[in-house]
């Protein structure tokens, strides 16, 4: 007979993630807790990273959002998509993905304006460790940095492309 797998509570997971983030020297910029989602915005170097749990799920999304400034670069990027430029789309996919990460497009009014590099972690299970958290954060930031370099190579070095937290996350000046 299959026994249910023992899992941590939300409170235990929150406490554990706070401890693990301190241990890997990652600063919590903001905690959030609403009806459907809870988690943390953290700073890893200069990059804002999201750790988010949808209530009732036993995993967290660890995500790095990369957006482009409005203007010619967004138009050029969407031109590649509109033309179904196979070489560009292949290279873009190669730049933003790895065996450890996935990526999705950020759409605004049907236009691609950025990308999210992500990975799931499972802190509700008792075999989760600080190493799992560290690997996930390093994987998405490393892959995101490669993706940013690719976009800059295609669209121009002068643009301010980078990680973008929501307005509510404090920014370093």
Beta strands, then each sheet from edge to edge (+ up, - down):
strand 1: 27-33
strand 2: 37-44
strand 3: 47-54
strand 4: 60-67
strand 5: 102-108
strand 6: 111-121
strand 7: 162-163
sheet 1: 1+ 2- 3+ 4- 6+ 5-
sheet 2: 1+ 2- 3+ 4- 7+
end
